[in-house]
């Protein structure tokens, strides 16, 4: 898989994480155990660190980048949907970032926040714990309901199990 050192910084990937061979990782990256990093993901940590905490799913074609002097933190048990863009953000535990969402510089999503598919979250927006933000530009529309919160936990568990299955059963043919 394309993993690159940049300015003496080397990605640190847990043996208990799965990183697809067609993902690209550059620089100061930490990926903890139970994470699933899908095909086509690009994590470019050339301006600062990217930390992906335990049990987080970063699905196909996600792009994560860091500006000089900043960082990206994606906390435990987060589901980052297909084709999301994250730039200089902090995503709290148990969040769900819907497919195709774009989160700009210095966005903060507190624990259990949801961002709807296709949302454009403007720089410095703060999404409180347990709230749902949707639209372009994103606006907070309501609290996350019980079914949605349950989905977040089940989704994170599913991808942690899937990471283990991929580590043991995926073979290039």
Secondary structure, 3 states (H helix, E strand, C coil): CEEECECCECCEECCCCEECCCCEEEEEEEECCCCEECCCCEEEEEEEEEEECCCCEECCCCEEECCCCCCEEECCCCEECCCCEEECCEECCCCEECCCCEECCCCEECCCCEECCCCEECCCCEECCCEEEEEECEEEEEECCHHHHHHHHHHHHHHHHHHHHHHHHCCCC
